């Protein structure tokens, strides 16, 4: 029928509405968490006030090293920005086809297979996965901002590393490092690598920031990386020395990239700028690539030297180069409705600046006078020695961790669930129609030649559908949905009959039904019935339940309706479904089963 197997659009209103509702519910939970943290803080402050100020022999802690503070705040803000991007309406259904799949399309088969695991999880649970990404990234960002030092701060850095690795491997296909055409200009080795690098630095003990040694390590690491990228950019035969694209050649890689980015939905001023830059590249591609190669090599050499005078110039020049590439090549990185981050140039520039601060703004080391150990009788009033600032930071970090877990826990549960969410079936077919209608009686023959009547099944809840016994496209998928729904019923399965009525006007023999069952491995399902009859009798049943068939002269099948009914134990139709399996892919084939199982359970409860 018209509309069969229509893939879901990224802005499908059913999924978008469910996504917004999920974010709202989880947001309310987070507000409760924040309120509880505030209440605990108020109680502790009241207790401290009632017992009087505590004595502390510890000297004030020295300020957080400038480089670490800059790194923590800037990447905390980036994580928050990324989390907000994940809240875009197109994320649940657009993430896989527009982000995950394209990221690995040119990578080796093993990378595509690895990315396929997260793609399957996301496709099966789009609302849960998309909302989880929002809260995990917001939580990490808030955590980094709320915890300037101590174990809480180092744990925030560790969380940044762990989630960054997850994004790099599964979302960015290892940043494309195993794919041809690798280039720093295009974002290699992936933005998430820099998030991980920053997280590692934040997770280090604060004493590591007390000398210039760590800054030199950072600068030399980024310097060697840039020199490697310069060599890669200069390597002949990779298409970067040629400006214009010619048929049968690999030239014009950068020009092609810029032209492709100019087609992204965006303000006209940006698309016009990209188009103009693409024309410049087409005419002077060799010169532009030479400039990039030399610039990367010089920046790398300056950073490797770790000399403040050279690094200062390199940090400014490198930041300007990053900004130019971010605008004219990467097109800001987050436009188009499914951008998940601002791409690699902003975090790269932040690492440049952090390295410079780490060798020029070394903190003065202050030896703190540690307090004497608390005696046993003093442990009950330990909070008297804690400053209000420490309490507030700790509770804020704990609240941020809770926000992260609000996303991480549902995501972990969803990843362990092999069946797709019912929201996919509802997005394809609409929600089940709840009705209360008498089921029209019929008496037909099952796949074993037995006479089966609807009245004879009274007392059991029935899932009724119509299948073509020689169909090789949708009908096998629908049959498997029924089998999976039966599995989901668990102990209630013995109270349910799964019934299909033959919808083919030519192949009417029970032998065809049995062959279909064997093909779909349904012969072992004890409550599965596949019914047939002479054509005139079947046509009356089709008409009674609104099933339709279109076939050409000579019997060639064109199309048939795809529907199902749930009939309660008293013979009343309670739900009517559209069973069109939609795209019919492995990621979505089990979605209808959950909807059907829920409807059957509801009918069982009310019978």
C-alpha positions as CSV (number, residue, x, y, z in Angstrom):
1,X,0.0,0.0,0.0
2,X,1.0,3.6,-0.4
3,X,3.7,4.6,2.2
4,X,4.9,1.1,2.9
5,X,8.6,0.8,4.1
6,X,8.9,4.6,4.4
7,X,12.1,5.4,6.4
8,X,11.8,7.7,9.4
9,X,12.7,11.3,8.9
10,X,15.0,13.0,11.6
11,X,12.2,15.4,12.5
12,X,9.5,12.7,13.0
13,X,7.1,14.4,15.4
14,X,6.4,11.2,17.5
15,X,10.0,10.7,18.3
16,X,10.8,14.4,18.8
17,X,7.9,14.7,21.2
18,X,9.0,11.6,23.1
19,X,12.6,13.0,23.2
20,X,11.4,16.4,24.6
21,X,9.2,14.6,27.2
22,X,12.1,12.4,28.3
23,X,14.4,15.5,28.7
24,X,11.7,17.2,30.7
25,X,11.1,14.3,33.0
26,X,14.9,13.8,33.6
27,X,15.2,17.6,34.0
28,X,12.7,17.5,36.8
29,X,14.6,14.7,38.5
30,X,17.8,16.8,38.2
31,X,16.0,19.8,39.8
32,X,15.1,17.5,42.7
33,X,18.8,16.4,43.0
34,X,19.9,20.0,43.0
35,X,17.3,20.9,45.6
36,X,18.5,18.1,47.8
37,X,22.1,19.2,47.5
38,X,21.0,22.7,48.5
39,X,19.1,21.4,51.5
40,X,22.0,19.3,52.7
41,X,24.3,22.4,52.4
42,X,21.8,24.5,54.4
43,X,21.6,21.8,57.1
44,X,25.3,21.5,57.4
45,X,25.7,25.2,57.6
46,X,23.1,25.5,60.3
47,X,24.9,22.8,62.3
48,X,28.2,24.6,62.0
49,X,26.5,27.9,63.1
50,X,24.9,26.2,66.1
51,X,28.2,24.7,67.4
52,X,30.3,27.8,66.7
53,X,33.2,28.2,64.2
54,X,35.7,25.5,64.3
55,X,39.5,26.0,64.7
56,X,41.7,25.0,61.9
57,X,45.4,25.0,61.9
58,X,45.7,24.5,58.1
59,X,47.0,27.4,56.1
60,X,44.9,28.6,53.2
61,X,45.3,26.5,50.1
62,X,47.2,28.2,47.3
63,X,45.3,29.3,44.2
64,X,44.7,26.8,41.4
65,X,47.4,26.9,38.8
66,X,46.4,29.3,36.0
67,X,46.9,26.7,33.2
68,X,44.9,24.1,35.0
69,X,42.1,26.6,35.8
70,X,42.0,27.7,32.1
71,X,41.9,24.1,30.9
72,X,39.2,23.0,33.4
73,X,36.9,26.0,32.8
74,X,37.3,26.1,29.0
75,X,36.7,22.3,28.5
76,X,33.9,22.4,31.1
77,X,32.2,25.1,29.0
78,X,32.8,23.0,25.8
79,X,31.2,19.9,27.4
80,X,28.1,22.0,28.3
81,X,27.9,23.4,24.8
82,X,28.2,19.9,23.4
83,X,25.4,18.7,25.7
84,X,23.2,21.5,24.6
85,X,23.9,20.6,20.9
86,X,22.8,17.0,21.8
87,X,19.4,18.4,22.7
88,X,18.6,19.3,19.1
89,X,15.4,17.7,18.0
90,X,17.0,15.8,15.1
91,X,19.4,13.9,17.4
92,X,17.4,10.8,18.2
93,X,16.9,9.8,14.5
94,X,19.6,11.8,12.8
95,X,22.6,10.8,14.8
96,X,23.1,7.4,13.2
97,X,22.6,8.2,9.5
98,X,24.1,11.6,9.6
99,X,26.9,11.3,12.1
100,X,27.9,7.8,13.1
101,X,27.6,6.1,9.8
102,X,29.3,8.8,7.7
103,X,32.2,9.0,10.2
104,X,33.2,5.4,9.5
105,X,32.2,5.0,5.8
106,X,35.8,5.2,4.5
107,X,37.3,3.2,7.4
108,X,38.3,-0.5,7.4
109,X,35.6,-3.1,8.0
110,X,36.5,-3.7,11.6
111,X,36.1,0.0,12.4
112,X,32.7,0.0,10.7
113,X,31.7,-3.1,12.6
114,X,32.7,-1.6,15.9
115,X,30.8,1.6,15.2
116,X,27.9,-0.6,14.1
117,X,27.5,-1.7,17.7
118,X,26.7,1.8,19.0
119,X,24.7,2.5,15.9
120,X,22.5,-0.5,16.6
121,X,22.0,0.6,20.3
122,X,21.2,4.1,19.2
123,X,18.8,3.0,16.5
124,X,17.0,0.6,18.8
125,X,16.8,3.2,21.6
126,X,16.9,6.6,20.0
127,X,15.2,8.6,22.7
128,X,17.1,7.1,25.6
129,X,20.5,7.4,23.8
130,X,19.9,11.0,22.7
131,X,18.8,12.1,26.2
132,X,21.6,10.2,27.8
133,X,24.2,12.0,25.7
134,X,22.6,15.4,26.8
135,X,22.9,14.7,30.5
136,X,26.2,12.9,30.5
137,X,27.9,15.9,28.7
138,X,26.1,18.5,30.7
139,X,27.0,16.7,33.9
140,X,30.7,16.4,33.0
141,X,30.8,20.1,32.0
142,X,29.1,21.2,35.3
143,X,31.4,18.9,37.2
144,X,34.5,20.4,35.8
145,X,33.3,23.9,36.5
146,X,32.1,23.1,40.0
147,X,35.1,21.2,41.3
148,X,38.3,23.4,41.0
149,X,40.6,21.1,42.9
150,X,41.0,18.0,45.0
151,X,39.7,14.5,44.3
152,X,36.4,15.7,42.9
153,X,38.2,17.7,40.3
154,X,40.4,14.9,39.3
155,X,37.4,12.5,39.0
156,X,35.8,15.0,36.7
157,X,38.9,14.9,34.5
158,X,38.7,11.1,34.5
159,X,35.0,11.2,33.5
160,X,36.0,13.5,30.7
161,X,38.6,11.0,29.5
162,X,36.2,8.0,29.6
163,X,33.3,9.7,27.8
164,X,35.7,11.3,25.3
165,X,37.1,7.9,24.4
166,X,33.6,6.6,24.0
167,X,32.8,9.5,21.6
168,X,36.2,9.1,19.7
169,X,35.8,5.4,19.1
170,X,32.1,5.0,18.5
171,X,31.0,8.5,17.4
172,X,34.0,9.6,15.4
173,X,35.3,6.2,14.1
174,X,38.7,6.9,15.8
175,X,38.7,10.4,14.3
176,X,39.1,8.9,10.8
177,X,42.8,7.9,11.5
178,X,42.2,4.6,9.7
179,X,40.5,6.2,6.7
180,X,42.2,7.8,3.6
181,X,42.4,11.5,3.3
182,X,43.5,12.1,6.9
183,X,44.2,15.8,7.4
184,X,44.5,18.2,10.3
185,X,42.4,20.7,8.4
186,X,39.5,18.2,8.3
187,X,39.7,17.6,12.1
188,X,42.1,14.7,12.4
189,X,42.6,12.9,14.8
190,X,39.1,13.8,16.1
191,X,37.9,16.5,18.5
192,X,37.3,13.9,21.2
193,X,41.1,13.2,21.4
194,X,41.7,16.7,22.7
195,X,38.8,16.4,25.2
196,X,40.6,13.2,26.4
197,X,44.0,14.9,26.5
198,X,42.6,17.8,28.6
199,X,40.9,15.3,30.9
200,X,44.1,13.5,31.5
201,X,45.8,16.7,32.4
202,X,43.0,17.7,34.8
203,X,43.1,14.3,36.4
204,X,46.8,14.6,37.3
205,X,47.8,15.5,40.8
206,X,47.9,19.3,41.3
207,X,51.6,19.0,42.2
208,X,52.3,18.2,38.6
209,X,51.4,21.8,37.7
210,X,53.8,23.3,40.2
211,X,56.7,23.4,37.7
212,X,57.2,24.1,34.0
213,X,57.9,20.4,33.3
214,X,54.3,19.5,32.6
215,X,53.8,22.6,30.3
216,X,56.9,21.5,28.3
217,X,55.5,18.0,27.9
218,X,52.2,19.4,26.7
219,X,53.9,21.8,24.2
220,X,56.3,19.2,22.9
221,X,53.5,16.7,22.5
222,X,51.4,19.1,20.5
223,X,54.4,20.2,18.6
224,X,55.3,16.7,17.4
225,X,51.7,16.2,16.5
226,X,51.7,19.3,14.3
227,X,54.9,18.4,12.6
228,X,53.4,15.0,11.8
229,X,50.3,16.6,10.4
230,X,52.5,18.9,8.3
231,X,54.2,15.8,6.8
232,X,50.9,14.2,6.1
233,X,49.6,17.3,4.5
234,X,52.6,17.6,2.3
235,X,52.6,13.9,1.2
236,X,52.3,13.6,-2.6
237,X,49.3,11.9,-4.2
238,X,46.8,12.6,-1.4
239,X,45.0,15.3,-3.3
240,X,46.0,18.4,-1.2
241,X,48.4,20.0,-3.7
242,X,45.8,20.2,-6.4
243,X,43.1,22.9,-6.2
244,X,40.5,21.9,-8.7
245,X,38.8,18.5,-8.9
246,X,39.5,16.6,-12.2
247,X,37.7,13.6,-13.4
248,X,39.6,10.4,-12.6
249,X,42.0,12.1,-10.2
250,X,42.2,12.3,-6.4
251,X,42.9,16.0,-6.5
252,X,41.0,18.9,-5.0
253,X,40.3,17.2,-1.7
254,X,40.2,20.4,0.3
255,X,38.2,22.2,-2.4
256,X,35.7,19.4,-2.4
257,X,35.4,19.5,1.4
258,X,34.8,23.3,1.5
259,X,32.2,23.1,-1.3
260,X,30.4,20.3,0.5
261,X,30.3,22.3,3.7
262,X,29.0,25.3,1.9
263,X,25.8,23.3,1.2
264,X,25.1,22.8,4.9
265,X,22.0,24.7,6.0
266,X,23.4,27.9,7.6
267,X,23.2,31.7,7.4
268,X,23.9,33.0,3.9
269,X,27.0,35.0,5.0
270,X,28.7,31.7,6.0
271,X,27.8,29.8,2.9
272,X,28.9,32.7,0.7
273,X,32.2,32.9,2.6
274,X,32.8,29.2,2.1
275,X,31.9,29.4,-1.6
276,X,34.4,32.2,-2.1
277,X,37.1,30.3,-0.3
278,X,36.4,27.2,-2.4
279,X,37.0,29.3,-5.5
280,X,40.3,30.6,-4.1
281,X,41.3,27.0,-3.4
282,X,40.4,25.9,-6.9
283,X,42.5,28.6,-8.4
284,X,45.5,28.5,-5.9
285,X,45.3,25.1,-4.2
286,X,49.0,24.5,-4.4
287,X,49.9,27.8,-2.7
288,X,47.3,27.4,0.0
289,X,48.5,23.9,0.8
290,X,52.1,25.1,0.9
291,X,51.1,27.8,3.4
292,X,49.3,25.2,5.6
293,X,52.3,22.8,5.5
294,X,54.8,25.5,6.4
295,X,52.5,27.0,9.1
296,X,52.0,23.6,10.7
297,X,55.7,22.8,10.6
298,X,56.8,26.2,12.1
299,X,54.1,26.0,14.8
300,X,55.3,22.5,15.7
301,X,58.9,23.5,15.8
302,X,58.1,26.5,18.1
303,X,56.1,24.3,20.5
304,X,58.8,21.6,20.5
305,X,61.3,24.3,21.5
306,X,59.2,25.1,24.6
307,X,60.9,28.5,24.7
308,X,58.4,31.1,26.0
309,X,59.2,33.7,23.4
310,X,58.6,31.2,20.6
311,X,55.6,29.6,22.2
312,X,53.9,33.0,22.8
313,X,54.0,33.8,19.1
314,X,53.1,30.2,18.1
315,X,50.1,30.2,20.5
316,X,48.7,33.4,19.0
317,X,49.4,32.4,15.4
318,X,48.2,28.8,16.0
319,X,44.9,30.1,17.5
320,X,44.4,32.4,14.5
321,X,45.0,29.5,12.1
322,X,42.6,27.3,14.1
323,X,39.9,29.9,13.9
324,X,40.4,30.4,10.2
325,X,40.2,26.6,9.6
326,X,37.2,26.4,11.9
327,X,35.3,29.0,9.9
328,X,36.4,28.4,6.3
329,X,36.9,24.6,6.3
330,X,35.0,23.0,9.2
331,X,32.2,25.5,8.9
332,X,32.0,26.0,12.7
333,X,31.4,22.2,13.0
334,X,28.0,22.3,14.6
335,X,25.6,23.6,12.0
336,X,23.0,21.5,10.1
337,X,20.9,20.2,13.0
338,X,23.1,17.2,14.0
339,X,26.3,18.9,14.9
340,X,27.5,17.3,18.1
341,X,30.5,19.7,18.9
342,X,32.4,22.6,17.4
343,X,34.9,20.1,15.8
344,X,38.6,20.0,16.6
345,X,39.9,23.5,16.1
346,X,38.5,25.1,19.2
347,X,39.9,22.4,21.6
348,X,43.2,22.4,19.7
349,X,43.6,26.2,20.3
350,X,42.7,25.7,23.9
351,X,45.6,23.2,24.3
352,X,47.9,25.7,22.7
353,X,47.0,28.4,25.2
354,X,47.1,26.0,28.1
355,X,50.6,24.9,27.2
356,X,51.7,28.5,27.1
357,X,50.2,29.3,30.5
358,X,51.8,26.2,32.0
359,X,55.3,27.5,31.3
360,X,54.7,31.2,31.9
361,X,52.3,31.3,34.9
362,X,53.8,28.8,37.2
363,X,52.3,29.1,40.7
364,X,54.3,30.0,43.8
365,X,54.6,26.9,45.9
366,X,53.3,27.5,49.4
367,X,54.0,24.9,52.1
368,X,50.7,24.4,53.9
369,X,50.6,23.7,57.6
370,X,48.6,20.5,57.9
371,X,46.1,20.2,60.8
372,X,46.7,17.7,63.5
373,X,44.8,14.5,63.2
374,X,41.3,14.5,64.7
375,X,40.9,12.5,67.9
376,X,38.1,10.1,68.1
377,X,35.9,12.4,70.3
378,X,36.3,15.1,67.6
379,X,35.2,13.0,64.7
380,X,31.5,13.7,65.4
381,X,32.0,17.4,64.7
382,X,34.3,17.0,61.6
383,X,32.1,19.4,59.7
384,X,33.3,22.2,62.0
385,X,36.6,22.1,60.3
386,X,35.2,22.2,56.8
387,X,34.9,25.6,55.1
388,X,31.6,26.7,53.5
389,X,33.4,26.9,50.2
390,X,34.6,23.3,50.4
391,X,31.1,22.1,51.4
392,X,29.5,24.0,48.5
393,X,32.1,22.7,46.0
394,X,31.7,19.1,47.2
395,X,27.9,19.2,47.0
396,X,28.0,20.9,43.6
397,X,30.4,18.2,42.3
398,X,28.1,15.5,43.8
399,X,25.1,17.0,42.1
400,X,27.0,17.1,38.8
401,X,28.0,13.5,39.1
402,X,24.3,12.7,39.7
403,X,23.4,14.6,36.5
404,X,25.9,12.4,34.6
405,X,24.4,9.3,36.1
406,X,20.9,10.4,35.1
407,X,22.1,9.9,31.5
408,X,24.6,7.1,32.0
409,X,22.4,4.6,33.9
410,X,19.5,4.5,31.4
411,X,22.0,4.3,28.6
412,X,23.7,1.3,30.1
413,X,20.3,-0.4,30.7
414,X,19.3,0.3,27.1
415,X,22.6,-1.1,25.7
416,X,21.8,-4.4,27.4
417,X,18.3,-4.6,25.9
418,X,18.4,-6.2,22.4
419,X,14.9,-5.3,21.5
420,X,14.1,-1.9,19.9
421,X,11.9,0.6,21.8
422,X,8.2,0.7,20.8
423,X,8.5,4.4,20.0
424,X,10.0,3.4,16.6
425,X,6.9,1.4,15.7
426,X,4.7,4.2,16.9
427,X,6.7,6.7,14.8
428,X,6.3,4.5,11.7
429,X,2.7,3.4,12.2
430,X,1.2,5.7,14.8
431,X,0.0,4.8,18.3
432,X,-2.4,1.8,18.6
433,X,-6.0,2.8,18.4
434,X,-7.9,1.9,21.6
435,X,-11.4,0.7,20.8
436,X,-14.1,-1.5,22.3
437,X,-15.7,-3.3,19.4
438,X,-17.2,-6.8,19.1
439,X,-14.9,-9.1,17.1
440,X,-16.7,-10.5,14.0
441,X,-16.9,-14.4,14.3
442,X,-15.2,-16.7,11.8
443,X,-14.4,-20.4,11.4
444,X,-11.3,-21.2,9.3
445,X,-8.7,-24.0,8.9
446,X,-5.3,-23.9,10.5
447,X,-1.9,-25.0,9.1
448,X,-2.5,-28.5,10.4
449,X,-6.0,-28.9,8.8
450,X,-7.9,-28.3,12.0
451,X,-11.1,-26.2,12.2
452,X,-10.6,-23.2,14.3
453,X,-13.3,-20.7,15.3
454,X,-13.0,-17.4,17.1
455,X,-15.7,-18.5,19.6
456,X,-13.6,-21.6,20.3
457,X,-10.7,-19.3,21.4
458,X,-13.0,-17.4,23.9
459,X,-11.2,-17.1,27.2
460,X,-7.9,-16.3,25.7
461,X,-6.5,-12.9,24.5
462,X,-5.8,-12.9,20.8
463,X,-3.3,-11.1,18.6
464,X,-4.8,-11.2,15.1
465,X,-3.0,-10.2,11.9
466,X,-3.2,-11.0,8.2
467,X,-0.2,-12.4,6.3
468,X,0.6,-13.4,2.7
469,X,1.9,-17.0,2.9
470,X,4.4,-16.5,0.0
471,X,5.5,-13.0,0.8
472,X,9.2,-12.5,1.2
473,X,9.4,-8.9,2.3
474,X,7.2,-7.5,5.1
475,X,5.2,-10.5,6.1
476,X,8.2,-12.5,7.5
477,X,9.2,-9.4,9.5
478,X,5.7,-9.1,11.0
479,X,5.6,-12.8,11.8
480,X,8.9,-12.5,13.7
481,X,7.5,-9.5,15.5
482,X,4.6,-11.7,16.7
483,X,7.0,-14.4,17.8
484,X,9.2,-11.9,19.7
485,X,6.1,-10.4,21.4
486,X,5.1,-13.9,22.5
487,X,8.6,-14.2,24.1
488,X,8.1,-10.8,25.9
489,X,4.8,-12.1,27.5
490,X,6.8,-14.6,29.6
491,X,4.5,-16.5,31.9
492,X,1.4,-14.9,30.4
493,X,2.1,-16.4,26.9
494,X,-0.1,-19.5,27.7
495,X,-3.1,-17.1,28.0
496,X,-2.6,-15.6,24.5
497,X,-3.1,-17.0,21.0
498,X,-1.1,-15.5,18.1
499,X,-3.3,-15.8,15.1
500,X,-2.6,-15.0,11.4
501,X,-5.2,-15.2,8.6
502,X,-4.0,-15.9,5.1
503,X,-4.1,-12.8,2.9
504,X,-3.1,-14.5,-0.4
505,X,-6.0,-15.1,-2.8
506,X,-4.2,-17.8,-4.8
507,X,-2.1,-19.9,-2.4
508,X,-4.8,-21.2,-0.1
509,X,-3.7,-24.7,0.9
510,X,-2.6,-25.3,4.5
511,X,0.6,-26.7,3.0
512,X,1.7,-23.2,2.0
513,X,1.0,-22.1,5.6
514,X,3.1,-24.8,7.0
515,X,5.9,-24.0,4.6
516,X,5.8,-20.3,5.8
517,X,6.0,-21.5,9.4
518,X,9.0,-23.7,8.7
519,X,10.7,-20.8,6.9
520,X,10.1,-18.5,9.8
521,X,10.7,-21.1,12.5
522,X,7.2,-20.8,13.9
523,X,6.3,-24.4,13.9
524,X,7.6,-24.7,17.5
525,X,5.5,-21.9,18.8
526,X,2.6,-23.7,20.7
527,X,0.2,-20.7,20.6
528,X,0.7,-19.8,16.9
529,X,-2.2,-20.4,14.5
530,X,-2.1,-19.6,10.8
531,X,-5.6,-19.9,9.2
532,X,-6.9,-20.3,5.7
533,X,-10.1,-21.2,3.8
534,X,-11.6,-21.1,0.3
535,X,-11.3,-17.6,-1.2
536,X,-14.9,-16.6,-0.8
537,X,-14.8,-17.4,2.9
538,X,-11.5,-15.6,3.4
539,X,-12.8,-12.5,1.6
540,X,-15.7,-12.3,4.1
541,X,-13.1,-12.3,6.9
542,X,-11.0,-9.7,5.2
543,X,-14.0,-7.5,4.7
544,X,-15.0,-7.9,8.4
545,X,-11.6,-6.8,9.7
546,X,-10.8,-4.2,7.0
547,X,-8.0,-6.1,5.4
548,X,-7.5,-5.3,1.7
549,X,-5.6,-6.9,-1.2
550,X,-4.5,-5.5,-4.5
551,X,-3.4,-7.9,-7.2
552,X,-3.0,-7.8,-11.0
553,X,-4.7,-10.0,-13.6
554,X,-3.1,-13.4,-13.5
555,X,-2.5,-13.2,-9.7
556,X,0.6,-11.2,-9.3
557,X,0.5,-9.5,-5.9
558,X,0.8,-5.8,-5.8
559,X,0.2,-4.9,-2.2
560,X,-1.9,-5.6,0.8
561,X,-2.8,-3.9,4.0
562,X,-0.8,-4.5,7.2
563,X,-2.8,-4.4,10.4
564,X,-3.3,-6.3,13.6
565,X,-6.0,-6.4,16.3
566,X,-5.9,-7.3,20.0
567,X,-9.0,-9.2,21.0
568,X,-9.6,-9.7,24.7
569,X,-10.8,-12.9,26.4
570,X,-14.5,-11.8,26.0
571,X,-14.3,-11.4,22.3
572,X,-13.9,-7.6,22.1
573,X,-11.4,-5.8,19.9
574,X,-9.4,-3.6,22.3
575,X,-6.5,-2.3,20.1
576,X,-6.0,-1.9,16.3
577,X,-2.5,-1.5,14.9
578,X,-0.8,-0.7,11.7
579,X,2.0,-3.3,11.3
580,X,3.9,-1.7,8.5
581,X,7.5,-2.5,9.5
582,X,8.8,0.7,8.0
583,X,12.5,0.5,6.9
584,X,12.6,-3.2,7.7
585,X,16.1,-3.0,8.9
586,X,17.8,-5.1,11.6
587,X,17.8,-2.0,13.9
588,X,14.1,-1.6,13.9
589,X,12.5,-5.0,13.2
590,X,11.8,-5.7,16.9
591,X,10.2,-2.4,17.7
592,X,6.5,-3.4,17.0
593,X,6.9,-6.4,19.2
594,X,7.1,-4.3,22.3
595,X,4.0,-2.3,21.4
596,X,2.1,-5.5,20.7
597,X,3.2,-7.1,23.9
598,X,2.2,-4.1,26.0
599,X,-1.2,-4.1,24.4
600,X,-1.7,-7.8,25.1
601,X,-0.7,-7.3,28.7
602,X,-3.1,-4.4,29.0
603,X,-5.9,-6.6,27.6
604,X,-5.0,-9.4,29.9
605,X,-5.2,-7.1,33.0
606,X,-8.6,-5.8,32.0
607,X,-10.2,-9.1,31.0
